[in-house]
Amino acid sequence: MEPTPNRILSADALVVFGVTGDLAHKKIFPALYAMARSGALNVPVVGVAASKLSLAQLYERVTNSINQAGKIDDQGAFDHLLSLLRYVGGDYNDPGTFKQLKQVLGDARRPAHYLAIPPVLFEKVIKGIGAAGLANQARVIVEKPFGRDLASARELNRIALSVFREDAIFRIDHYLGKEAIMNILYFRFANSFLEPIWNRNCVASVQITLSEDFGVKGRGAFYESAGCLRDVIQNHLFQIVALLAMEPPAYQGYGAVHNEKAKVFQAMRPLQPDDVVRGQYAGYRKEPGVAKGSDVETFCALRLFIDSWRWQGVPWYLRSGKCLTTSVAEVMVELKPPPQRLFDDSAPVDGPANYLRFRLAPNSAVALAARVKRAGKEFIGDQHELYLLEEQPGEETPYERLLADAMAGDGALFTREDAVEAAWAVVDPVLDAHHRAHTYKPGSWGPKQADALIAGDGSWHNPQ
């Protein structure tokens, strides 16, 4: 079966809806500059927003954005980026806005439409694109969240598929564009030594921690509508679980990877209230935009099971939160101790058994912990980490990588409709039916109830 033309041909224009917004300022403009600097951006970039901006004002916003992200260190690349910029100002409810966009696009026939806008506007913009005849050979890039629950995710997919083909819909989760996340997939299947132990026979448990040492930073109104479970766990952490838990792809190609990831979500046991501990840092209710009696969680820990042949019975512990001890993202795969205790210290009481550790942020590393005998006659030893990979220079930023891939039609690092809906089905039972959030002290590792959640399998690994 031949690939569709949409996958072969690169986009001949990029349209950024919401070009005056926060996402464009913080992430998209710096990514576009990096693409221009590497020679990967040579098509018109059309910004669309409700504001009546002049092109000079847009240039000013782009300049300010790139200076805040770093500095303009390649004047030629920067001038090239500015030369590609166009602007359309108008209401998304007005068909005239999309007609004007069509005029500005000119001869472009394969635009990539990036929806860097609030989810409430997705339907209007997608339908506006379709009604203006701008979707025929185009693709659409949808920024997360992909719905608020299973029902809204299905509705969003229905709307997108009414205008675009599935292979023309690129659902961005920027976490998938991180080098450390991509390395999980590579490390698992590029090495043969891991496969024999990567299952319920040898793995005791898996922990994933994504913590931040800051609060909602004035985004209280947004967090009131989302919460930690929706904002981080259902997407970012579930994607990491899928890469760790998936079966080997049947062939070389991103379609095979998507198939296996979707199967992981489908095998996840739906969560129940006792599987989840919710927390809220002291002081959250004083944030602007937060309700006085808010029960929205700024911390969430959960126990997850994957009912598959490989992972049956292995607990997966996920946690994430704001105002925690440090900003870090790490995976700890704890292995079972040897089946026979030949040495007094071969099954340590204090500390974890052998483990594999993936550090994802703020730096990346892969480490394997193994016990090594001390010098002397006694058969006692210590556990040491063997570092297998550390930070590599010259890494692309996630948005630079994902934008370039979407424009090239490469869907490897994007999420598919069935996977999105299957992930929502896991958390749907506890989005509303849950225990109240427990207050925790800023600078801690969250509420003590999270320790009780994992107590049957040891304790949380707190990354340093």
N, C-alpha and C positions, 0 to 999 in steps of 0.2 A: 504493500500500500504506500503510495507516494505521499509525502507531507503536503499539507494544504499550502496554497500560495501565501496565506497569511503568516505562516511560520517561516517561509523562505525569505520573503521580502521585508526589508527593514522599513520602519516608519519614515515617511518623507516630511514629517512635521511633528512637533510636540505642542499640544495645547494644554495649558495649565489653568484649570478652573480654580478660582480662589487664590490667584497670584498675589493678592495683597494681604493674605492671611499669615498666621504665625508659622504654619508648617513650611510654606514657601520661603519665608524669611530665614528660618533656622536651618532647614535641611535641603530644600530643593535648589535654591540659588547656589550655595556652595558646591553641591553635587554637579550642577551644570558647569560651573567654572572649572571643576576638576576634569570633567569630560572634555571641555574645550582645550584644556591644557594638555591632555593626553591625545588629542586629535580625534576623539570619539564623537564629537558634536559638530555636525555640519549641515543641519537642517533648521528651518525657521522655528522659533519658539514663540508661540502666541499666548500671552497672558490674558485671562478673562476674569473680570470681577465687576461688582456693582459700582465701584468708585469711578468717578470721572477723572482719570489720571492722564496727564500728558506723557509722552514717551520719555521726556527728560526726567519727570518725577519717578517713572519706573526705573530708569537708569540709576537714579539716586538711591532707591530702595535696594537695588541689586548691589551697588557699591557698598552701602552700609552693612548689608548682610554678609558679604564676603570678608570685609574688614573685621567684623565681629567674630567670624568663624576662624579667622587666621590672619592672612594678609594677602594683598595682591602682589604676587612675586613673579608674575609673568604678564607684562603689560600687553604683549601681542595676543595672548590667549584671552585676556580680559576684553580687549577691544573687539576681538572676534566674537565673543559672547554677546556683547552689546549690539553688534551689527546684525545678529540673528533675531533680536527681540522685536516683537510686535505687541500691540495692546488693543483689546476690545473692551469697552466699558458698557455695561447694560444690565438690566434686570433679567434674571433667569426665567421669569414668567413670561417675558416678552419674546415672541418668535422672531422679532426684528433683531434681537441680540445674536441669534444663531445665524440669521441671514448675513449679518455683518461679518460674523466669524468666517462664514463660507467665502465671502469676498476677500477677506484678508488672507485666507489660506491659498487663494489663487489656484495654481495648478496642482497643489498637493492633493493626492488621492488616497494616501494611506496614513492619515494622521493618528497619533497616539494621544488619546484624551485622558489626561490625568485629573481625577476628581479629588483635589486637595481642599475639600469643602466639608461642612458638617453633614453627617449621614441623612439628616432631614431633607437635604437638598438633592440627594442622589437621584430620586425618581424624576424630579423636574428636569434635571440636566440630562439624564440619559434619554428621556423621551424627547427633549428638545433637540438633542443630537440626531436622533432617529428621524424626527419630523423634517429636519433641515436637509436630509440626505447626506449626512456626514458620517454615517456608520457603515457604509457598504463594504469597504475594504479596510476599515479602521479597526483599532483595538482600544479598549478602555482599561485604565489603571485605577483600581478602587482602593482607597486607603482604609485600613481597619478603623473602627470595628465593623465586621460584617454582620450587622444585626445586633440586637440586645439579648436575644434568646432564640430558640429553635424556630418559632413561628415567624419572627421578623427576618431571620436569616433566609428562610425559605421564600419569603415575600421579596426580599432584595434580589435573590437569585432569579426569581421569576421575572422581575422587572428588567434585570440586566440581560437575561436570555431572550426577552421579547424584542431586543434591538441588536444584540451582539451574539455571535456564536460562543460556545464555551471556550474554544481555543483562542478567542480574541479577548477574553476577560482575564485580566491580571490582577489578582488580589494581593496587595502588598502587606506583608508583615516584615518590617525592617529587620527584625531579629534574624530572619533567615538569610539575610545578606551579610551577616557578620562572619569574618574569617574563622573564628573559633567554633561557630556553629557548623559551618561547612566542613570543618575538620572532623567533627564527630562522624559524619557519614563516610568520609574518606578513611579515617583511622579504622573504623569497624570492618570495612570490606576490602581494604588494601593489604590487610595483614591476616595471615592464616592462623596465627597462634591464639587469637581471641575467640574464634567461633566455638571450639570445643567446650569452653567454660561459660559461654554467654547464654545462660539458660537457668531454669529453676533448680537444676542439680547443683550448681556451684555458686549462684548469686543469692545472697541472703536478703538483701534489700537495696533499694536505690533511693537516694536523696537528691533533690534539686532545690537549691536556694538561689533566689534572686532578691537581693536586699538593697535598699537605698537609705542613705543616712540623712535625707532631707524630707520635708513634708510636701504638701500639695502645691507649694509655691504660688499661691494666689489663684489656683485653678479649682477652688472649692466647688464652684457651681458645676463644673464638668465632673468632678469626682462624685458628687451627689448623684449624678445620673449613671455612673458606671460602677465604682467600687473595684477593689483589688481583684476579685474573682473574674469579673468581666474584662478588666483593663489589662491584666497581665497573665493570669493563670490559664484561662481558657484558650488563649492564643500562644503567647510566647512559650510558656512552660510546657504546654501540650505538644507544641512542635518539637521541643527537645526530647520529650518522651517518645514521640513517634520515631525520631532518628535513632534513638537508643534501642527501641523495642522492635523495630521492623524486621521482617525477614529479608534475606538477600534478594535484590531485584532479579527478575528472570532474564533481563537483557540490559545492555548498555543504552540508557536513554531515560530522560526525565519522566516519561510516561510510566515506566516500570517503577520508579521511585514513588511517584504519586499513588500508584496502585497499592503498594505495600504500606505506605503511611496511612492511607484511608482504612486499611484492614485493622491497623492498630486502634484507631479511634472507634471503629465498629466493635472491637473486642473489649473495649473498656467497660467495666461494670458501672452503671449509672450511680452517681453519688447519693448518699442518704445523709440526713442532718448530722448523725453521729460521726460521719467521716470527715466533717469540716469543723475547724475552729476559726472563728472570725475575731478580729481585734481592731481597736481604734485607738490611735495614740492620744494621750492626754493633751488637750489644747486644740484638737481638730475642730471641735464645734465652735471655736472662736474665729476660725478662718472665714474670710469674706465669701458669701454665697452658700455657706453651710447652714442647714437647719439647726435650730437650738437643741432639739431632741434627736438629732440624727443618729441612726443605727447603721449607717454605711460603713463598711469595713475598709480600713487602710492597711490591714494585715490579713492574710488568709493562709492557713495551713490545711492540707488535706491528705487523706490516705486513699490511695487509688489501687485498684486491682485490674489486671489485664487478663481476661479469661481466654487465653490462647494456650496451645500445647507447650510453647516455649516458656511462658511466664506464669502459668497457673500457680497461685499461692504466694507469689513473690509480692510483697508490699512495696508500693512506690509512694514516697513521701515528698510532697511539694509544698513549698512555702515562699511567700513573697510579702513585702511590706515596705512602708515608708517610715521614716524616723527610726530606723533600726541602727545597730551598732556601727555598721560600715556599709559602703556601697560595693557590692561584689556579686558575681554570679558564678556558681560552681555546682558541679555534679559529683556525687560520691557514690560509686558502685561498690558496695561492701560484699566481699566474698565469704563463703562459709569456711569455718576452720577445718583443718585436716580431719578425716574421719576417725583417726586413732591418735591419742595423745602420747606420742613417743617421748616428748620432752615436756618438762614441767611448765615451761612458759610458751608452749606452742599454741595454746588457746588462751590468749591474754584476757584477763578479767577487766582490766582498765584500758580503755582505748579501743579503737576498731581493729578487726582482723585485717588480713590482707585486703587491699582495695585498689581500685583504679579511680583516679581523680581527673576530671576535666575542669580546668579553670577557664572560664569564658570571659570574665571581665573583673577588674579593669585591664588586666593583661591576660594573655592566653598561654596555657600550658597543658600538657598531658603528663601525668605522673603515675607510676606504679609502685605500690608499697609492698615490700617483701622483708621477711625476717632474715637476719644475717648473724651467724655465730660470733660471739666475742672471743678474743684470744684467751687461751687457757684450757685447762682440762675439763672444766664444767661445760655441760651442754645447755648453755643459756645464751641468749642473743638479744638483739634490738631490731626494731623495725625501722627501715630506712626507705626513703623515696628515691626511685630512679626516674630522673627527668627525661622524658622522651621528646618533648617539643616545647620551645619557648616562643616568645613574641618574635614575629618576623617583620623587618622594616618594609616600607613601601606598600602596605596594605591599602586596598581601596576602601572607602567608606561604604557602609551598607547602601545608602541612597544612590551613590554613584554607580555601584554595581547593579542594583535593581533597575534603575532608570535605563541604563544601557541595555540590560537584558530585555526589558519590556519593549524597548524601541526596536530591538533586533528580532523580537518574536520568540525569544528563548524563555519558556515557562518553567524551567527547572526549579527556581527558587521562589515560586509563587504557589498559592494554595488553591485547591480544586473544590468545586461546589460540594461534592459528596463528602469530602473531608471536613469542610466547614460545618456542614449540617450534623455530621456524626459527632464532632467535638461538642457542639451545643447540646446534643441529646444527652451527653454524659453529665453536664452541669445543670441542665434544665430543672431537674427535681429539687435542687437546693437554692435556686435563684431567689425564691420567695419563701419557701418552707425551710427555715434554718433557725439555729439558736441565736440569741442576741450576741452582739459584739462585746468582747471583754476589753476594758481599758488597759493600756499598757504604757509604761514610761518611755518617753523618747530617749533614744540611745541604748535601749535594751534590745534583746532578740525577740521581742513580742510577748504576748501574754503567756503565763505559766501553763495555761490549759493546753497549749501546743505541745509542751513537754509530755503531758499525760497521753496525748494522742499517739505518740511514738514509743511510749515507755515499754510496750510489749516486745519491741525490737531493738531496744537500746536507747540511744539519745541522739539528738540532733548534732550533726557535725557543723560547728560554727567556723566558717572560713576566716582566716586571718587576713 
